[in-house]
Amino acid sequence: MTLIEMLKKGDIPPALERASREEPLDAADIAREILAGTAVFPLNGLREIERPCAIGEGLRTKVNANIGTSGDRADLELELAKLKVSVEAGADTVMDLSTGGDIDAVRRKVMATSRIPVGTVPIYQAAIESQAKHGSIVEMTADEMFESIERHAADGVDFATVHCGVTTKALACLESTGRIADIVSRGGAFLSGWMIYNERENPLYEEFDRLLEIAARYEMTISLGDGFRPGAVADATDSAQIQELITLGELVARCREAGVQAMVEGPGHVPISQVVENVRLAKDICRGAPFYVLGPLVTDVAPGYDHIVAGIGGALAASAGADFLCYVTPREHLGLPDIEDVREGVVVTRIAAHAADLAKNPAYFMQWDNEMSRARKALDWDRQVALSVNPDRAGSVLEQCKVPGREGCTMCGEFCAMKFVASYLGRDGRCAL
């Protein structure tokens, strides 16, 4: 019995009950959002994990961390270390985007180790295997594409990105846009090249029912990928991006009819003036489906700091209704991230997600901030560190800044405003006069 079937009967699985403990909504409310298609619970029917999560309307904004090998660096132990750091830093999900080494072995080990939901992009593996088998990515067959998707599902992948909106119609729009960056999605590029070479429609779109059957059989959530997401701020919100979004909206409806959970992926590089508009368009066109964004990055000129750029865009996008933020690391556009890049990317994205949650539901989410503010007023340094989004970092900085024999940080020293005012108002905030 699938999750959708269970929820329709009024049965709520223990995993969803566990996930609801960290949410403003109780399990019954989350179940209603899942049945409406405005939330998803990505958990493959073959798996049990320690920290499942729901994503969507009314819920805490979730954070995804990307890990995975490349052709230049295929080190399984390094990727497992990145997974460990991602979980420790507070990621809600992780995606294995491996393209190098033994991809099956990496994915299976990540899945066996992960305490949180795992996503993948099966078309990557299909393309790489086609290169090895046929000597060319564009000569892979439709059957090979679907075989890769089913292999990932059978291994227990909780959600898979599938670029079904890369269609001949959207590709025609792309050719007329005059984009600076053309296609920056790897999956979008593989499928576009395949379509042009074979003069055929995208099999993932043309045979979408085949995809739905696989997803339903394994209880795998579909993440409808944005193959034509803008890779430069000048390319944002053009006809190719919007045409793909229109197709994804149609496919969301087909997912719901088939009882398959679906979310929609979004841009990309978007100027700050267009972020809210992009989120609202996606939510309207895609029938309120959970919206998963990469960043968005609001400027193109900050390599080395793109995690901050994405944090700015992510906070704005999530406050406007995006439900799921994919992290960006300091090495975005430069290279494969190392362990510390992963940690930094997760923490910055968590900050963006929480800032957005404060806007969406201050009554619930501001409790954490209020606790921190009370600890600051009380000059309770240990409590401030414990409440930090990254206690290790906060504790380390505090230790470096301490002056022997003096309470407080070195910013104000003996002229601490809170300490000074407390001597007149009293610690309880009442005037001492």
C-alpha positions as CSV (number, residue, x, y, z in Angstrom):
1,M,0.0,0.0,0.0
2,T,1.4,3.4,-1.0
3,L,1.6,6.4,1.4
4,I,-1.2,8.1,-0.6
5,E,-3.4,5.0,-0.2
6,M,-2.7,4.9,3.5
7,L,-3.5,8.5,4.1
8,K,-6.8,8.3,2.1
9,K,-7.8,5.5,4.6
10,G,-7.0,7.8,7.5
11,D,-3.9,5.8,8.5
12,I,-0.8,7.9,9.4
13,P,2.5,6.0,9.3
14,P,4.9,6.3,12.3
15,A,7.6,7.9,10.1
16,L,5.2,10.8,9.3
17,E,4.3,11.1,13.0
18,R,8.1,11.4,13.8
19,A,8.6,14.0,11.1
20,S,5.7,16.2,12.4
21,R,7.4,16.7,15.8
22,E,9.5,19.5,14.3
23,E,6.7,21.2,12.4
24,P,4.1,23.8,13.0
25,L,1.5,21.3,11.6
26,D,0.5,18.1,13.3
27,A,0.7,14.8,11.4
28,A,-3.0,14.9,10.4
29,D,-2.6,18.4,8.9
30,I,0.5,17.3,7.0
31,A,-1.4,14.3,5.7
32,R,-4.0,16.7,4.3
33,E,-1.3,18.7,2.5
34,I,0.2,15.6,1.0
35,L,-3.2,14.4,-0.3
36,A,-3.8,17.9,-1.8
37,G,-0.4,17.7,-3.5
38,T,0.9,20.8,-1.7
39,A,3.4,18.8,0.4
40,V,5.5,15.7,-0.2
41,F,6.9,13.0,2.1
42,P,9.9,11.6,0.2
43,L,10.5,8.2,1.6
44,N,10.9,5.2,-0.7
45,G,8.7,2.3,0.3
46,L,11.8,0.1,0.6
47,R,13.4,2.2,3.3
48,E,13.3,3.2,7.0
49,I,15.4,6.2,8.0
50,E,16.0,8.0,11.3
51,R,15.1,11.5,10.2
52,P,12.4,11.6,7.6
53,C,10.9,15.0,6.6
54,A,7.9,16.5,4.9
55,I,8.3,19.3,2.4
56,G,5.7,21.9,1.5
57,E,2.9,24.2,2.5
58,G,2.9,25.3,6.1
59,L,6.0,23.4,7.0
60,R,9.5,24.4,8.0
61,T,11.6,25.3,4.9
62,K,13.9,22.4,4.2
63,V,17.5,22.3,3.1
64,N,19.2,19.9,0.7
65,A,23.0,19.3,0.5
66,N,24.5,17.9,-2.8
67,I,27.4,15.5,-2.6
68,G,28.8,13.1,-5.2
69,T,31.9,12.1,-7.1
70,S,33.1,13.6,-10.4
71,G,35.2,12.2,-13.2
72,D,38.2,14.0,-11.7
73,R,37.6,13.1,-8.0
74,A,35.9,9.8,-7.3
75,D,36.6,9.1,-3.6
76,L,33.9,7.2,-1.8
77,E,35.2,7.9,1.7
78,L,35.3,11.6,0.9
79,E,31.6,11.6,-0.1
80,L,30.7,9.6,3.0
81,A,32.5,12.3,5.1
82,K,30.5,15.0,3.2
83,L,27.3,13.1,4.0
84,K,28.2,12.9,7.7
85,V,29.0,16.6,7.8
86,S,25.8,17.5,5.9
87,V,23.7,15.6,8.5
88,E,25.6,17.1,11.4
89,A,25.2,20.6,10.1
90,G,21.4,20.2,9.8
91,A,20.6,19.3,6.2
92,D,17.2,17.7,5.8
93,T,18.0,15.8,2.7
94,V,21.0,14.9,0.6
95,M,21.4,14.3,-3.1
96,D,24.0,12.0,-4.5
97,L,25.0,13.6,-7.9
98,S,27.9,11.2,-8.6
99,T,29.3,11.1,-12.1
100,G,32.6,9.4,-11.5
101,G,33.9,6.0,-10.3
102,D,31.5,3.2,-9.4
103,I,28.3,5.2,-9.4
104,D,26.1,2.3,-8.3
105,A,28.5,1.5,-5.4
106,V,28.6,5.1,-4.2
107,R,24.8,5.5,-4.3
108,R,24.2,2.3,-2.4
109,K,26.7,3.1,0.3
110,V,25.3,6.6,0.7
111,M,21.8,5.2,1.0
112,A,22.9,2.6,3.5
113,T,24.6,5.2,5.6
114,S,22.3,8.2,5.4
115,R,19.9,9.0,8.3
116,I,18.0,11.5,6.0
117,P,16.2,11.1,2.7
118,V,18.4,10.7,-0.4
119,G,17.8,12.0,-3.9
120,T,19.5,11.4,-7.2
121,V,19.5,12.4,-10.9
122,P,19.3,9.1,-12.8
123,I,19.9,10.7,-16.2
124,Y,23.5,11.4,-15.2
125,Q,24.2,7.7,-14.8
126,A,22.3,6.8,-18.0
127,A,24.4,9.4,-20.0
128,I,27.7,8.3,-18.5
129,E,27.0,4.6,-19.2
130,S,25.9,5.5,-22.7
131,Q,29.2,7.2,-23.3
132,A,31.0,4.1,-22.2
133,K,28.8,1.7,-24.1
134,H,28.0,3.6,-27.3
135,G,30.8,6.1,-27.4
136,S,28.3,8.9,-27.2
137,I,25.7,10.3,-24.7
138,V,23.3,11.1,-27.6
139,E,23.1,7.5,-28.6
140,M,21.6,6.2,-25.4
141,T,18.2,4.6,-25.8
142,A,14.9,5.5,-24.1
143,D,15.0,2.1,-22.5
144,E,18.4,2.9,-21.0
145,M,17.0,6.1,-19.5
146,F,14.2,4.3,-17.8
147,E,16.4,1.4,-16.7
148,S,18.6,3.9,-14.9
149,I,15.6,5.5,-13.2
150,E,14.2,2.1,-12.1
151,R,17.7,1.0,-10.8
152,H,17.8,4.1,-8.6
153,A,14.2,3.5,-7.4
154,A,14.9,-0.2,-6.7
155,D,18.0,0.8,-4.6
156,G,15.6,2.8,-2.4
157,V,16.2,6.4,-3.7
158,D,13.6,8.6,-1.9
159,F,13.3,11.3,-4.6
160,A,14.6,11.6,-8.1
161,T,15.1,14.6,-10.4
162,V,13.7,13.9,-13.9
163,H,13.9,16.6,-16.6
164,C,10.5,15.9,-18.2
165,G,9.9,19.5,-19.1
166,V,12.7,19.6,-21.6
167,T,10.5,19.3,-24.6
168,T,10.8,20.2,-28.3
169,K,8.5,23.2,-27.7
170,A,10.7,24.5,-24.9
171,L,13.8,23.9,-26.9
172,A,12.4,26.0,-29.8
173,C,11.8,28.8,-27.3
174,L,15.4,28.5,-26.1
175,E,16.7,28.9,-29.6
176,S,15.0,32.3,-29.9
177,T,15.9,33.8,-26.5
178,G,19.5,34.8,-27.2
179,R,20.6,33.6,-23.8
180,I,24.0,34.4,-22.5
181,A,24.5,31.1,-20.7
182,D,22.3,28.8,-22.8
183,I,21.7,25.6,-20.8
184,V,23.5,25.1,-17.4
185,S,21.5,22.1,-16.2
186,R,23.6,19.0,-16.8
187,G,20.4,16.9,-17.2
188,G,18.9,19.5,-19.4
189,A,22.0,19.6,-21.6
190,F,22.1,15.8,-22.0
191,L,18.5,15.6,-23.0
192,S,18.6,18.6,-25.3
193,G,21.6,17.2,-27.2
194,W,19.8,13.9,-27.4
195,M,16.7,15.4,-28.8
196,I,18.5,17.5,-31.4
197,Y,20.7,14.6,-32.5
198,N,17.8,12.1,-32.7
199,E,15.2,14.6,-33.9
200,R,12.8,13.2,-31.3
201,E,10.8,14.3,-28.4
202,N,12.2,13.8,-24.9
203,P,11.3,10.2,-23.9
204,L,10.8,11.3,-20.2
205,Y,8.0,13.5,-21.4
206,E,6.7,11.4,-24.2
207,E,6.5,8.2,-22.0
208,F,5.7,10.0,-18.8
209,D,3.2,7.2,-17.8
210,R,6.1,4.8,-17.8
211,L,7.9,7.0,-15.3
212,L,4.8,7.3,-13.2
213,E,4.5,3.5,-13.0
214,I,8.1,3.2,-11.7
215,A,7.6,5.9,-9.1
216,A,4.3,4.5,-7.9
217,R,5.7,0.9,-7.6
218,Y,8.6,2.0,-5.4
219,E,6.9,5.0,-3.6
220,M,9.6,7.3,-5.0
221,T,8.8,11.0,-5.1
222,I,9.3,12.7,-8.4
223,S,11.2,16.0,-8.5
224,L,10.3,17.7,-11.8
225,G,13.7,19.2,-12.8
226,D,14.2,22.5,-14.5
227,G,16.5,21.7,-17.4
228,F,16.1,25.3,-18.8
229,R,16.8,27.1,-15.5
230,P,18.7,30.4,-16.1
231,G,22.4,30.2,-15.5
232,A,22.9,34.0,-15.7
233,V,20.7,36.7,-14.1
234,A,20.2,38.2,-17.6
235,D,18.5,35.0,-18.7
236,A,15.9,34.8,-16.0
237,T,12.2,34.5,-16.6
238,D,12.5,34.0,-20.3
239,S,10.2,32.1,-22.6
240,A,12.2,28.8,-22.4
241,Q,12.0,28.8,-18.6
242,I,8.3,29.7,-18.6
243,Q,7.4,27.2,-21.3
244,E,9.1,24.4,-19.3
245,L,7.3,25.5,-16.2
246,I,3.9,25.3,-18.0
247,T,4.7,21.7,-19.0
248,L,5.7,20.9,-15.4
249,G,2.4,22.2,-14.2
250,E,0.6,19.8,-16.6
251,L,2.8,16.9,-15.3
252,V,2.0,17.8,-11.7
253,A,-1.6,17.2,-12.5
254,R,-0.8,13.8,-14.0
255,C,1.3,12.8,-11.0
256,R,-1.7,13.6,-8.7
257,E,-4.0,11.5,-10.9
258,A,-1.6,8.6,-10.6
259,G,-1.2,8.9,-6.8
260,V,2.5,9.8,-7.2
261,Q,4.0,12.5,-5.0
262,A,5.7,15.4,-7.0
263,M,7.6,18.6,-6.4
264,V,8.9,21.1,-8.9
265,E,12.4,22.5,-9.2
266,G,13.1,26.1,-9.9
267,P,15.9,28.5,-10.8
268,G,18.8,29.2,-10.9
269,H,20.2,32.7,-11.4
270,V,17.6,35.3,-10.9
271,P,18.0,39.1,-10.2
272,I,16.6,40.0,-6.8
273,S,13.8,42.0,-8.4
274,Q,12.4,38.9,-10.0
275,V,12.7,36.3,-7.2
276,V,9.2,36.8,-5.7
277,E,7.7,36.8,-9.2
278,N,9.4,33.5,-10.1
279,V,8.1,31.8,-6.9
280,R,4.5,33.0,-7.4
281,L,4.5,32.0,-11.1
282,A,5.8,28.5,-10.2
283,K,3.2,28.1,-7.4
284,D,0.3,29.3,-9.6
285,I,1.3,27.3,-12.7
286,C,2.2,24.1,-10.9
287,R,-1.0,24.0,-8.7
288,G,0.7,24.8,-5.4
289,A,3.2,21.8,-5.6
290,P,6.2,22.1,-3.3
291,F,8.8,24.3,-4.9
292,Y,12.5,23.4,-4.7
293,V,15.0,26.1,-5.7
294,L,18.8,26.2,-6.3
295,G,19.6,29.5,-4.6
296,P,18.4,31.4,-6.5
297,L,21.7,33.3,-7.0
298,V,20.9,37.0,-7.3
299,T,24.2,38.1,-9.0
300,D,26.8,36.4,-11.2
301,V,29.9,38.2,-10.0
302,A,30.7,36.5,-6.6
303,P,32.6,33.2,-7.2
304,G,34.0,32.1,-3.9
305,Y,31.0,33.7,-2.1
306,D,28.1,32.1,-4.1
307,H,26.9,30.4,-0.9
308,I,26.1,34.0,0.4
309,V,24.6,35.0,-2.9
310,A,22.3,31.9,-2.8
311,G,21.5,32.6,0.9
312,I,20.2,36.1,-0.1
313,G,18.1,34.7,-2.9
314,G,17.0,31.6,-0.9
315,A,15.7,33.7,2.0
316,L,13.7,35.9,-0.3
317,A,12.4,32.9,-2.3
318,A,11.3,30.9,0.7
319,S,9.7,33.9,2.3
320,A,7.6,34.2,-0.9
321,G,6.6,30.6,-0.7
322,A,9.4,28.3,-1.9
323,D,9.5,25.2,0.3
324,F,12.9,23.6,-0.2
325,L,16.3,25.2,-0.7
326,C,19.2,23.4,-2.3
327,Y,22.4,24.6,-0.8
328,V,25.2,26.3,-2.8
329,T,28.8,26.1,-1.5
330,P,31.7,28.6,-1.7
331,R,33.1,26.5,-4.6
332,E,30.0,26.8,-6.8
333,H,31.2,27.6,-10.4
334,L,34.8,26.8,-9.3
335,G,35.1,23.1,-8.4
336,L,33.9,20.1,-6.4
337,P,33.3,21.2,-2.8
338,D,35.4,19.8,0.1
339,I,34.1,18.9,3.6
340,E,34.3,22.4,5.0
341,D,32.5,23.9,1.9
342,V,29.7,21.4,2.5
343,R,29.4,22.5,6.1
344,E,29.4,26.2,5.2
345,G,26.9,25.7,2.5
346,V,24.5,23.8,4.7
347,V,24.7,26.4,7.6
348,V,24.3,29.4,5.3
349,T,21.3,27.8,3.7
350,R,19.8,26.9,7.0
351,I,20.1,30.5,8.1
352,A,18.3,31.6,4.9
353,A,15.6,29.0,5.5
354,H,15.0,30.1,9.1
355,A,15.0,33.8,8.1
356,A,12.2,32.9,5.6
357,D,10.3,30.9,8.2
358,L,10.3,33.9,10.5
359,A,8.4,35.8,7.8
360,K,6.0,32.9,7.0
361,N,5.1,31.9,10.6
362,P,6.6,34.2,13.2
363,A,4.4,32.9,16.0
364,Y,6.0,29.5,15.7
365,F,9.5,30.0,14.4
366,M,10.4,33.1,16.5
367,Q,10.5,31.1,19.7
368,W,14.1,30.1,18.9
369,D,15.1,33.7,18.3
370,N,13.4,34.9,21.5
371,E,15.3,32.3,23.5
372,M,18.6,33.6,22.0
373,S,17.6,37.2,22.8
374,R,16.8,36.3,26.4
375,A,20.1,34.5,26.7
376,R,21.9,37.6,25.4
377,K,20.1,39.9,27.8
378,A,21.1,37.6,30.7
379,L,24.7,37.5,29.4
380,D,24.4,33.8,29.4
381,W,27.2,32.9,27.0
382,D,26.9,29.1,27.3
383,R,23.2,29.3,26.4
384,Q,23.9,31.6,23.5
385,V,26.4,29.1,22.1
386,A,24.1,26.2,22.6
387,L,21.2,28.0,20.8
388,S,23.4,29.0,17.8
389,V,22.8,27.6,14.3
390,N,26.4,26.3,14.5
391,P,27.4,25.9,18.2
392,D,30.9,24.8,17.3
393,R,31.6,27.9,15.3
394,A,30.0,30.2,17.9
395,G,31.9,28.6,20.8
396,S,35.2,28.8,19.0
397,V,34.8,32.5,18.1
398,L,33.7,33.3,21.7
399,E,36.7,31.5,23.1
400,Q,39.1,33.4,20.8
401,C,37.5,36.7,21.8
402,K,37.5,36.3,25.6
403,V,39.5,38.6,27.8
404,P,40.8,36.9,31.0
405,G,39.0,38.1,34.1
406,R,36.3,40.0,32.2
407,E,32.7,39.0,31.4
408,G,31.5,39.7,27.9
409,C,32.8,39.9,24.4
410,T,35.5,42.2,23.1
411,M,33.2,44.2,21.0
412,C,32.0,46.4,23.9
413,G,34.2,45.1,26.8
414,E,33.4,47.0,30.0
415,F,31.0,49.2,28.1
416,C,28.5,46.4,27.3
417,A,25.1,48.1,26.7
418,M,23.1,45.3,28.2
419,K,25.2,45.0,31.3
420,F,25.1,48.8,31.8
421,V,21.3,49.1,31.4
422,A,20.7,46.0,33.5
423,S,22.4,47.8,36.5
424,Y,19.7,50.4,36.3
425,L,16.7,48.5,35.1
426,G,17.4,45.3,36.9
427,R,17.8,41.9,35.3
428,D,14.0,41.5,35.2
429,G,13.7,44.6,33.0
430,R,12.0,46.8,35.7
431,C,13.3,50.2,36.6
432,A,15.5,50.1,39.7
433,L,14.6,53.7,40.7
